[in-house]
């Protein structure tokens, strides 16, 4: 599975950005994909996830501001980010994992990077 993120950039606080993640894999019927972010010196943080059934999870810090979605026909994952804040500044990564990732996220309330097997290279988001 190959993942390529795009859509990052610089924006003022209160603004919006939409991240995209183009995937190469079409054969898996059941999966879980997500967005993570990381700032230097800190651990990678789960932002939002979605599975093949359309179930979603969000970090508390982004609930009501970010929306994750998936275009199955284009094998593309999106993250619509609204009302951006300075604390949203980070490198954002797209990730793909097996369908078992979603139950694990829901059971533990944590979106762990360990649940995901494939990663993109990241796209930088800077909010000033």
N, CA, C and O atoms as a GROMACS GRO file, in nm:
protein
  512
    1UNK      N    1   0.085  -0.118   0.000
    1UNK     CA    2   0.000   0.000   0.000
    1UNK      C    3   0.089   0.124   0.000
    1UNK      O    4   0.172   0.142   0.089
    2UNK      N    5   0.071   0.207  -0.098
    2UNK     CA    6   0.146   0.332  -0.105
    2UNK      C    7   0.053   0.448  -0.080
    2UNK      O    8  -0.058   0.452  -0.133
    3UNK      N    9   0.099   0.543   0.000
    3UNK     CA   10   0.016   0.657   0.039
    3UNK      C   11   0.093   0.785   0.012
    3UNK      O   12   0.211   0.796   0.045
    4UNK      N   13   0.026   0.883  -0.050
    4UNK     CA   14   0.090   1.011  -0.081
    4UNK      C   15  -0.002   1.123  -0.034
    4UNK      O   16  -0.114   1.138  -0.084
    5UNK      N   17   0.045   1.202   0.062
    5UNK     CA   18  -0.033   1.312   0.116
    5UNK      C   19  -0.010   1.440   0.034
    5UNK      O   20   0.094   1.457  -0.029
    6UNK      N   21  -0.110   1.526   0.038
    6UNK     CA   22  -0.098   1.659  -0.024
    6UNK      C   23  -0.197   1.752   0.044
    6UNK      O   24  -0.285   1.707   0.118
    7UNK      N   25  -0.182   1.881   0.018
    7UNK     CA   26  -0.278   1.978   0.070
    7UNK      C   27  -0.231   2.059   0.188
    7UNK      O   28  -0.301   2.151   0.231
    8UNK      N   29  -0.114   2.028   0.240
    8UNK     CA   30  -0.063   2.106   0.351
    8UNK      C   31  -0.022   2.246   0.307
    8UNK      O   32  -0.019   2.276   0.188
    9UNK      N   33   0.008   2.331   0.404
    9UNK     CA   34   0.049   2.466   0.373
    9UNK      C   35   0.043   2.554   0.495
    9UNK      O   36   0.029   2.506   0.607
   10UNK      N   37   0.053   2.683   0.471
   10UNK     CA   38   0.048   2.781   0.578
   10UNK      C   39  -0.086   2.854   0.574
   10UNK      O   40  -0.135   2.891   0.467
   11UNK      N   41  -0.144   2.874   0.690
   11UNK     CA   42  -0.274   2.940   0.698
   11UNK      C   43  -0.283   3.018   0.828
   11UNK      O   44  -0.217   2.983   0.926
   12UNK      N   45  -0.362   3.120   0.829
   12UNK     CA   46  -0.382   3.197   0.951
   12UNK      C   47  -0.481   3.126   1.042
   12UNK      O   48  -0.565   3.049   0.996
   13UNK      N   49  -0.470   3.152   1.170
   13UNK     CA   50  -0.562   3.094   1.267
   13UNK      C   51  -0.706   3.129   1.228
   13UNK      O   52  -0.736   3.242   1.190
   14UNK      N   53  -0.792   3.029   1.239
   14UNK     CA   54  -0.931   3.047   1.199
   14UNK      C   55  -0.959   3.001   1.057
   14UNK      O   56  -1.075   2.988   1.017
   15UNK      N   57  -0.853   2.978   0.981
   15UNK     CA   58  -0.868   2.936   0.843
   15UNK      C   59  -0.890   2.787   0.828
   15UNK      O   60  -0.905   2.714   0.926
   16UNK      N   61  -0.893   2.742   0.702
   16UNK     CA   62  -0.921   2.602   0.671
   16UNK      C   63  -0.819   2.547   0.573
   16UNK      O   64  -0.759   2.620   0.494
   17UNK      N   65  -0.801   2.416   0.579
   17UNK     CA   66  -0.722   2.342   0.483
   17UNK      C   67  -0.786   2.205   0.463
   17UNK      O   68  -0.853   2.154   0.553
   18UNK      N   69  -0.766   2.148   0.346
   18UNK     CA   70  -0.810   2.011   0.324
   18UNK      C   71  -0.691   1.928   0.280
   18UNK      O   72  -0.628   1.956   0.178
   19UNK      N   73  -0.662   1.826   0.358
   19UNK     CA   74  -0.554   1.734   0.325
   19UNK      C   75  -0.610   1.617   0.245
   19UNK      O   76  -0.724   1.573   0.266
   20UNK      N   77  -0.529   1.567   0.153
   20UNK     CA   78  -0.567   1.450   0.074
   20UNK      C   79  -0.459   1.344   0.086
   20UNK      O   80  -0.341   1.375   0.105
   21UNK      N   81  -0.500   1.220   0.075
   21UNK     CA   82  -0.406   1.108   0.080
   21UNK      C   83  -0.446   1.010  -0.030
   21UNK      O   84  -0.549   0.944  -0.020
   22UNK      N   85  -0.364   1.004  -0.132
   22UNK     CA   86  -0.392   0.914  -0.243
   22UNK      C   87  -0.333   0.777  -0.214
   22UNK      O   88  -0.213   0.764  -0.186
   23UNK      N   89  -0.417   0.675  -0.220
   23UNK     CA   90  -0.370   0.541  -0.191
   23UNK      C   91  -0.363   0.456  -0.316
   23UNK      O   92  -0.430   0.485  -0.416
   24UNK      N   93  -0.283   0.352  -0.312
   24UNK     CA   94  -0.262   0.266  -0.428
   24UNK      C   95  -0.339   0.137  -0.420
   24UNK      O   96  -0.351   0.065  -0.519
   25UNK      N   97  -0.392   0.104  -0.303
   25UNK     CA   98  -0.449  -0.028  -0.282
   25UNK      C   99  -0.599  -0.028  -0.300
   25UNK      O  100  -0.670   0.048  -0.233
   26UNK      N  101  -0.649  -0.112  -0.388
   26UNK     CA  102  -0.792  -0.121  -0.410
   26UNK      C  103  -0.849  -0.258  -0.375
   26UNK      O  104  -0.971  -0.277  -0.377
   27UNK      N  105  -0.763  -0.354  -0.342
   27UNK     CA  106  -0.810  -0.491  -0.329
   27UNK      C  107  -0.865  -0.525  -0.192
   27UNK      O  108  -0.941  -0.621  -0.178
   28UNK      N  109  -0.829  -0.448  -0.089
   28UNK     CA  110  -0.876  -0.480   0.044
   28UNK      C  111  -1.018  -0.430   0.062
   28UNK      O  112  -1.047  -0.312   0.038
   29UNK      N  113  -1.107  -0.517   0.103
   29UNK     CA  114  -1.246  -0.479   0.123
   29UNK      C  115  -1.269  -0.417   0.259
   29UNK      O  116  -1.356  -0.332   0.276
   30UNK      N  117  -1.191  -0.459   0.356
   30UNK     CA  118  -1.205  -0.408   0.492
   30UNK      C  119  -1.074  -0.347   0.535
   30UNK      O  120  -0.968  -0.408   0.522
   31UNK      N  121  -1.080  -0.226   0.587
   31UNK     CA  122  -0.958  -0.154   0.624
   31UNK      C  123  -0.990  -0.045   0.724
   31UNK      O  124  -1.107  -0.018   0.754
   32UNK      N  125  -0.887   0.017   0.776
   32UNK     CA  126  -0.899   0.134   0.860
   32UNK      C  127  -0.789   0.231   0.817
   32UNK      O  128  -0.673   0.192   0.801
   33UNK      N  129  -0.824   0.356   0.798
   33UNK     CA  130  -0.725   0.458   0.762
   33UNK      C  131  -0.737   0.574   0.858
   33UNK      O  132  -0.841   0.596   0.919
   34UNK      N  133  -0.629   0.648   0.870
   34UNK     CA  134  -0.632   0.758   0.964
   34UNK      C  135  -0.532   0.865   0.934
   34UNK      O  136  -0.443   0.850   0.850
   35UNK      N  137  -0.547   0.974   1.004
   35UNK     CA  138  -0.454   1.087   1.001
   35UNK      C  139  -0.389   1.101   1.137
   35UNK      O  140  -0.455   1.100   1.241
   36UNK      N  141  -0.258   1.116   1.134
   36UNK     CA  142  -0.179   1.143   1.253
   36UNK      C  143  -0.106   1.275   1.232
   36UNK      O  144  -0.096   1.324   1.119
   37UNK      N  145  -0.056   1.332   1.340
   37UNK     CA  146   0.027   1.450   1.329
   37UNK      C  147   0.140   1.442   1.432
   37UNK      O  148   0.129   1.376   1.535
   38UNK      N  149   0.246   1.512   1.400
   38UNK     CA  150   0.363   1.507   1.487
   38UNK      C  151   0.439   1.638   1.479
   38UNK      O  152   0.461   1.693   1.370
   39UNK      N  153   0.480   1.687   1.595
   39UNK     CA  154   0.569   1.802   1.602
   39UNK      C  155   0.702   1.754   1.655
   39UNK      O  156   0.707   1.654   1.728
   40UNK      N  157   0.810   1.821   1.621
   40UNK     CA  158   0.943   1.777   1.666
   40UNK      C  159   0.948   1.762   1.818
   40UNK      O  160   0.903   1.849   1.892
   41UNK      N  161   1.005   1.650   1.862
   41UNK     CA  162   1.021   1.627   2.004
   41UNK      C  163   0.902   1.566   2.073
   41UNK      O  164   0.907   1.538   2.193
   42UNK      N  165   0.793   1.545   2.000
   42UNK     CA  166   0.674   1.487   2.060
   42UNK      C  167   0.635   1.359   1.986
   42UNK      O  168   0.677   1.336   1.873
   43UNK      N  169   0.554   1.277   2.052
   43UNK     CA  170   0.508   1.154   1.991
   43UNK      C  171   0.404   1.183   1.884
   43UNK      O  172   0.336   1.286   1.884
   44UNK      N  173   0.394   1.088   1.791
   44UNK     CA  174   0.294   1.101   1.687
   44UNK      C  175   0.154   1.086   1.749
   44UNK      O  176   0.129   0.993   1.826
   45UNK      N  177   0.066   1.178   1.715
   45UNK     CA  178  -0.067   1.186   1.776
   45UNK      C  179  -0.175   1.150   1.674
   45UNK      O  180  -0.176   1.202   1.563
   46UNK      N  181  -0.265   1.062   1.713
   46UNK     CA  182  -0.377   1.028   1.626
   46UNK      C  183  -0.477   1.142   1.620
   46UNK      O  184  -0.513   1.198   1.724
   47UNK      N  185  -0.523   1.177   1.502
   47UNK     CA  186  -0.615   1.288   1.482
   47UNK      C  187  -0.755   1.238   1.450
   47UNK      O  188  -0.852   1.277   1.515
   48UNK      N  189  -0.766   1.150   1.351
   48UNK     CA  190  -0.896   1.098   1.310
   48UNK      C  191  -0.876   0.968   1.235
   48UNK      O  192  -0.772   0.946   1.172
   49UNK      N  193  -0.977   0.882   1.242
   49UNK     CA  194  -0.971   0.756   1.169
   49UNK      C  195  -1.106   0.725   1.107
   49UNK      O  196  -1.210   0.777   1.151
   50UNK      N  197  -1.104   0.640   1.005
   50UNK     CA  198  -1.226   0.597   0.939
   50UNK      C  199  -1.205   0.455   0.888
   50UNK      O  200  -1.095   0.421   0.845
   51UNK      N  201  -1.310   0.373   0.894
   51UNK     CA  202  -1.294   0.238   0.842
   51UNK      C  203  -1.383   0.217   0.720
   51UNK      O  204  -1.455   0.306   0.677
   52UNK      N  205  -1.376   0.097   0.666
   52UNK     CA  206  -1.447   0.066   0.542
   52UNK      C  207  -1.598   0.070   0.559
   52UNK      O  208  -1.671   0.073   0.459
   53UNK      N  209  -1.646   0.070   0.683
   53UNK     CA  210  -1.790   0.081   0.709
   53UNK      C  211  -1.834   0.225   0.729
   53UNK      O  212  -1.953   0.254   0.744
   54UNK      N  213  -1.738   0.316   0.728
   54UNK     CA  214  -1.770   0.456   0.747
   54UNK      C  215  -1.769   0.502   0.892
   54UNK      O  216  -1.805   0.616   0.920
   55UNK      N  217  -1.730   0.415   0.983
   55UNK     CA  218  -1.719   0.455   1.123
   55UNK      C  219  -1.599   0.547   1.140
   55UNK      O  220  -1.495   0.527   1.077
   56UNK      N  221  -1.614   0.648   1.224
   56UNK     CA  222  -1.507   0.745   1.243
   56UNK      C  223  -1.477   0.767   1.390
   56UNK      O  224  -1.562   0.747   1.477
   57UNK      N  225  -1.355   0.809   1.417
   57UNK     CA  226  -1.316   0.853   1.550
   57UNK      C  227  -1.236   0.982   1.535
   57UNK      O  228  -1.174   1.007   1.431
   58UNK      N  229  -1.238   1.063   1.638
   58UNK     CA  230  -1.166   1.189   1.639
   58UNK      C  231  -1.099   1.211   1.773
   58UNK      O  232  -1.151   1.173   1.878
   59UNK      N  233  -0.982   1.274   1.769
   59UNK     CA  234  -0.921   1.319   1.892
   59UNK      C  235  -1.007   1.432   1.949
   59UNK      O  236  -1.067   1.509   1.874
   60UNK      N  237  -1.012   1.440   2.082
   60UNK     CA  238  -1.095   1.543   2.145
   60UNK      C  239  -1.055   1.683   2.099
   60UNK      O  240  -1.141   1.771   2.088
   61UNK      N  241  -0.928   1.703   2.073
   61UNK     CA  242  -0.879   1.836   2.037
   61UNK      C  243  -0.928   1.885   1.902
   61UNK      O  244  -0.921   2.004   1.872
   62UNK      N  245  -0.979   1.793   1.818
   62UNK     CA  246  -1.022   1.834   1.683
   62UNK      C  247  -1.170   1.811   1.659
   62UNK      O  248  -1.222   1.847   1.553
   63UNK      N  249  -1.240   1.753   1.755
   63UNK     CA  250  -1.383   1.728   1.738
   63UNK      C  251  -1.457   1.858   1.709
   63UNK      O  252  -1.436   1.959   1.776
   64UNK      N  253  -1.545   1.852   1.610
   64UNK     CA  254  -1.621   1.970   1.573
   64UNK      C  255  -1.549   2.063   1.477
   64UNK      O  256  -1.610   2.155   1.422
   65UNK      N  257  -1.420   2.039   1.456
   65UNK     CA  258  -1.343   2.124   1.364
   65UNK      C  259  -1.291   2.047   1.243
   65UNK      O  260  -1.283   2.101   1.132
   66UNK      N  261  -1.255   1.921   1.263
   66UNK     CA  262  -1.199   1.838   1.155
   66UNK      C  263  -1.300   1.732   1.113
   66UNK      O  264  -1.378   1.683   1.194
   67UNK      N  265  -1.296   1.697   0.984
   67UNK     CA  266  -1.382   1.591   0.932
   67UNK      C  267  -1.300   1.499   0.844
   67UNK      O  268  -1.234   1.545   0.750
   68UNK      N  269  -1.304   1.370   0.874
   68UNK     CA  270  -1.234   1.271   0.792
   68UNK      C  271  -1.334   1.207   0.697
   68UNK      O  272  -1.449   1.180   0.735
   69UNK      N  273  -1.290   1.182   0.574
   69UNK     CA  274  -1.378   1.117   0.478
   69UNK      C  275  -1.293   1.038   0.379
   69UNK      O  276  -1.172   1.054   0.371
   70UNK      N  277  -1.361   0.952   0.304
   70UNK     CA  278  -1.290   0.864   0.212
   70UNK      C  279  -1.368   0.853   0.081
   70UNK      O  280  -1.489   0.831   0.082
   71UNK      N  281  -1.300   0.868  -0.028
   71UNK     CA  282  -1.359   0.848  -0.160
   71UNK      C  283  -1.315   0.712  -0.209
   71UNK      O  284  -1.202   0.695  -0.254
   72UNK      N  285  -1.403   0.613  -0.201
   72UNK     CA  286  -1.364   0.478  -0.235
   72UNK      C  287  -1.328   0.463  -0.381
   72UNK      O  288  -1.236   0.388  -0.415
   73UNK      N  289  -1.398   0.534  -0.467
   73UNK     CA  290  -1.372   0.521  -0.610
   73UNK      C  291  -1.232   0.567  -0.645
   73UNK      O  292  -1.166   0.510  -0.732
   74UNK      N  293  -1.186   0.672  -0.575
   74UNK     CA  294  -1.054   0.727  -0.604
   74UNK      C  295  -0.948   0.676  -0.507
   74UNK      O  296  -0.831   0.711  -0.518
   75UNK      N  297  -0.990   0.592  -0.412
   75UNK     CA  298  -0.897   0.542  -0.311
   75UNK      C  299  -0.823   0.660  -0.248
   75UNK      O  300  -0.701   0.658  -0.235
   76UNK      N  301  -0.897   0.762  -0.211
   76UNK     CA  302  -0.839   0.883  -0.154
   76UNK      C  303  -0.902   0.912  -0.019
   76UNK      O  304  -1.023   0.904  -0.002
   77UNK      N  305  -0.816   0.947   0.077
   77UNK     CA  306  -0.858   0.985   0.211
   77UNK      C  307  -0.846   1.136   0.224
   77UNK      O  308  -0.751   1.196   0.171
   78UNK      N  309  -0.941   1.198   0.294
   78UNK     CA  310  -0.939   1.343   0.312
   78UNK      C  311  -0.945   1.378   0.460
   78UNK      O  312  -0.994   1.302   0.542
   79UNK      N  313  -0.895   1.496   0.490
   79UNK     CA  314  -0.912   1.554   0.622
   79UNK      C  315  -0.944   1.702   0.602
   79UNK      O  316  -0.856   1.782   0.568
   80UNK      N  317  -1.069   1.737   0.624
   80UNK     CA  318  -1.110   1.878   0.617
   80UNK      C  319  -1.085   1.939   0.753
   80UNK      O  320  -1.140   1.893   0.854
   81UNK      N  321  -1.003   2.042   0.757
   81UNK     CA  322  -0.966   2.106   0.881
   81UNK      C  323  -1.017   2.250   0.881
   81UNK      O  324  -0.974   2.331   0.799
   82UNK      N  325  -1.106   2.280   0.973
   82UNK     CA  326  -1.164   2.414   0.985
   82UNK      C  327  -1.127   2.475   1.119
   82UNK      O  328  -1.085   2.405   1.212
   83UNK      N  329  -1.143   2.604   1.128
   83UNK     CA  330  -1.113   2.679   1.251
   83UNK      C  331  -0.976   2.637   1.305
   83UNK      O  332  -0.963   2.601   1.422
   84UNK      N  333  -0.878   2.642   1.221
   84UNK     CA  334  -0.745   2.597   1.259
   84UNK      C  335  -0.686   2.686   1.367
   84UNK      O  336  -0.710   2.807   1.373
   85UNK      N  337  -0.608   2.622   1.453
   85UNK     CA  338  -0.544   2.689   1.565
   85UNK      C  339  -0.393   2.669   1.556
   85UNK      O  340  -0.345   2.579   1.486
   86UNK      N  341  -0.320   2.753   1.627
   86UNK     CA  342  -0.174   2.741   1.625
   86UNK      C  343  -0.129   2.602   1.671
   86UNK      O  344  -0.029   2.550   1.621
   87UNK      N  345  -0.202   2.543   1.765
   87UNK     CA  346  -0.166   2.410   1.815
   87UNK      C  347  -0.186   2.299   1.712
   87UNK      O  348  -0.143   2.186   1.734
   88UNK      N  349  -0.251   2.331   1.602
   88UNK     CA  350  -0.267   2.232   1.495
   88UNK      C  351  -0.144   2.224   1.406
   88UNK      O  352  -0.136   2.137   1.319
   89UNK      N  353  -0.049   2.314   1.426
   89UNK     CA  354   0.074   2.312   1.348
   89UNK      C  355   0.149   2.182   1.371
   89UNK      O  356   0.182   2.148   1.485
   90UNK      N  357   0.177   2.110   1.263
   90UNK     CA  358   0.244   1.980   1.273
   90UNK      C  359   0.266   1.923   1.134
   90UNK      O  360   0.216   1.976   1.034
   91UNK      N  361   0.343   1.815   1.129
   91UNK     CA  362   0.350   1.734   1.009
   91UNK      C  363   0.235   1.634   1.018
   91UNK      O  364   0.220   1.565   1.119
   92UNK      N  365   0.155   1.626   0.914
   92UNK     CA  366   0.039   1.537   0.913
   92UNK      C  367   0.069   1.416   0.825
   92UNK      O  368   0.117   1.429   0.713
   93UNK      N  369   0.038   1.298   0.879
   93UNK     CA  370   0.065   1.173   0.811
   93UNK      C  371  -0.064   1.096   0.789
   93UNK      O  372  -0.153   1.094   0.874
   94UNK      N  373  -0.072   1.033   0.674
   94UNK     CA  374  -0.181   0.942   0.641
   94UNK      C  375  -0.134   0.800   0.672
   94UNK      O  376  -0.017   0.768   0.651
   95UNK      N  377  -0.224   0.716   0.720
   95UNK     CA  378  -0.186   0.579   0.756
   95UNK      C  379  -0.294   0.482   0.716
   95UNK      O  380  -0.413   0.515   0.715
   96UNK      N  381  -0.253   0.360   0.685
   96UNK     CA  382  -0.345   0.252   0.647
   96UNK      C  383  -0.322   0.134   0.740
   96UNK      O  384  -0.208   0.099   0.770
   97UNK      N  385  -0.432   0.074   0.785
   97UNK     CA  386  -0.420  -0.042   0.870
   97UNK      C  387  -0.530  -0.143   0.844
   97UNK      O  388  -0.623  -0.114   0.768
   98UNK      N  389  -0.522  -0.260   0.904
   98UNK     CA  390  -0.625  -0.362   0.886
   98UNK      C  391  -0.755  -0.321   0.955
   98UNK      O  392  -0.758  -0.226   1.033
   99UNK      N  393  -0.860  -0.393   0.925
   99UNK     CA  394  -0.991  -0.358   0.982
   99UNK      C  395  -0.992  -0.371   1.134
   99UNK      O  396  -1.076  -0.310   1.200
  100UNK      N  397  -0.902  -0.449   1.189
  100UNK     CA  398  -0.896  -0.467   1.334
  100UNK      C  399  -0.852  -0.341   1.408
  100UNK      O  400  -0.866  -0.333   1.530
  101UNK      N  401  -0.801  -0.245   1.336
  101UNK     CA  402  -0.754  -0.121   1.400
  101UNK      C  403  -0.869  -0.045   1.465
  101UNK      O  404  -0.854   0.009   1.575
  102UNK      N  405  -0.985  -0.039   1.398
  102UNK     CA  406  -1.096   0.041   1.451
  102UNK      C  407  -1.147  -0.011   1.585
  102UNK      O  408  -1.163   0.068   1.677
  103UNK      N  409  -1.174  -0.141   1.600
  103UNK     CA  410  -1.217  -0.190   1.732
  103UNK      C  411  -1.114  -0.163   1.841
  103UNK      O  412  -1.150  -0.135   1.956
  104UNK      N  413  -0.987  -0.170   1.805
  104UNK     CA  414  -0.881  -0.143   1.903
  104UNK      C  415  -0.886   0.004   1.945
  104UNK      O  416  -0.871   0.036   2.063
  105UNK      N  417  -0.906   0.092   1.850
  105UNK     CA  418  -0.914   0.236   1.880
  105UNK      C  419  -1.034   0.263   1.970
  105UNK      O  420  -1.023   0.336   2.068
  106UNK      N  421  -1.147   0.203   1.937
  106UNK     CA  422  -1.268   0.227   2.014
  106UNK      C  423  -1.258   0.168   2.154
  106UNK      O  424  -1.307   0.228   2.250
  107UNK      N  425  -1.195   0.052   2.166
  107UNK     CA  426  -1.186  -0.014   2.296
  107UNK      C  427  -1.094   0.063   2.391
  107UNK      O  428  -1.123   0.075   2.510
  108UNK      N  429  -0.986   0.114   2.339
  108UNK     CA  430  -0.887   0.179   2.426
  108UNK      C  431  -0.900   0.330   2.426
  108UNK      O  432  -0.842   0.398   2.511
  109UNK      N  433  -0.977   0.384   2.330
  109UNK     CA  434  -0.991   0.528   2.323
  109UNK      C  435  -0.865   0.598   2.279
  109UNK      O  436  -0.850   0.719   2.298
  110UNK      N  437  -0.774   0.522   2.220
  110UNK     CA  438  -0.646   0.577   2.176
  110UNK      C  439  -0.620   0.532   2.034
  110UNK      O  440  -0.637   0.414   2.000
  111UNK      N  441  -0.579   0.625   1.951
  111UNK     CA  442  -0.544   0.593   1.813
  111UNK      C  443  -0.394   0.574   1.807
  111UNK      O  444  -0.319   0.669   1.783
  112UNK      N  445  -0.350   0.452   1.830
  112UNK     CA  446  -0.208   0.425   1.838
  112UNK      C  447  -0.147   0.404   1.700
  112UNK      O  448  -0.206   0.335   1.616
  113UNK      N  449  -0.029   0.460   1.674
  113UNK     CA  450   0.039   0.433   1.547
  113UNK      C  451   0.065   0.285   1.525
  113UNK      O  452   0.077   0.241   1.410
  114UNK      N  453   0.073   0.208   1.632
  114UNK     CA  454   0.102   0.065   1.620
  114UNK      C  455  -0.010  -0.012   1.549
  114UNK      O  456   0.013  -0.123   1.501
  115UNK      N  457  -0.128   0.047   1.543
  115UNK     CA  458  -0.240  -0.020   1.478
  115UNK      C  459  -0.232  -0.012   1.326
  115UNK      O  460  -0.306  -0.082   1.256
  116UNK      N  461  -0.142   0.072   1.273
  116UNK     CA  462  -0.137   0.100   1.130
  116UNK      C  463  -0.006   0.049   1.070
  116UNK      O  464   0.100   0.061   1.130
  117UNK      N  465  -0.017  -0.008   0.949
  117UNK     CA  466   0.097  -0.076   0.890
  117UNK      C  467   0.170   0.006   0.784
  117UNK      O  468   0.290  -0.012   0.764
  118UNK      N  469   0.099   0.094   0.716
  118UNK     CA  470   0.160   0.170   0.607
  118UNK      C  471   0.139   0.319   0.629
  118UNK      O  472   0.036   0.363   0.680
  119UNK      N  473   0.240   0.396   0.589
  119UNK     CA  474   0.242   0.539   0.616
  119UNK      C  475   0.284   0.619   0.492
  119UNK      O  476   0.363   0.572   0.410
  120UNK      N  477   0.229   0.739   0.483
  120UNK     CA  478   0.277   0.832   0.382
  120UNK      C  479   0.397   0.909   0.434
  120UNK      O  480   0.442   0.887   0.547
  121UNK      N  481   0.449   0.999   0.351
  121UNK     CA  482   0.569   1.075   0.387
  121UNK      C  483   0.536   1.200   0.468
  121UNK      O  484   0.625   1.259   0.530
  122UNK      N  485   0.411   1.240   0.470
  122UNK     CA  486   0.371   1.355   0.550
  122UNK      C  487   0.357   1.482   0.470
  122UNK      O  488   0.419   1.499   0.365
  123UNK      N  489   0.273   1.572   0.521
  123UNK     CA  490   0.256   1.705   0.463
  123UNK      C  491   0.248   1.805   0.577
  123UNK      O  492   0.178   1.784   0.676
  124UNK      N  493   0.321   1.915   0.563
  124UNK     CA  494   0.334   2.012   0.672
  124UNK      C  495   0.215   2.108   0.674
  124UNK      O  496   0.174   2.161   0.571
  125UNK      N  497   0.161   2.128   0.794
  125UNK     CA  498   0.056   2.227   0.817
  125UNK      C  499   0.109   2.327   0.919
  125UNK      O  500   0.150   2.289   1.029
  126UNK      N  501   0.106   2.455   0.882
  126UNK     CA  502   0.154   2.560   0.971
  126UNK      C  503   0.043   2.663   0.989
  126UNK      O  504  -0.007   2.720   0.892
  127UNK      N  505   0.005   2.686   1.114
  127UNK     CA  506  -0.101   2.782   1.146
  127UNK      C  507  -0.040   2.895   1.228
  127UNK      O  508   0.020   2.871   1.332
  128UNK      N  509  -0.057   3.017   1.180
  128UNK     CA  510   0.003   3.130   1.251
  128UNK      C  511  -0.103   3.232   1.293
  128UNK      O  512  -0.070   3.334   1.354
   0.00000   0.00000   0.00000
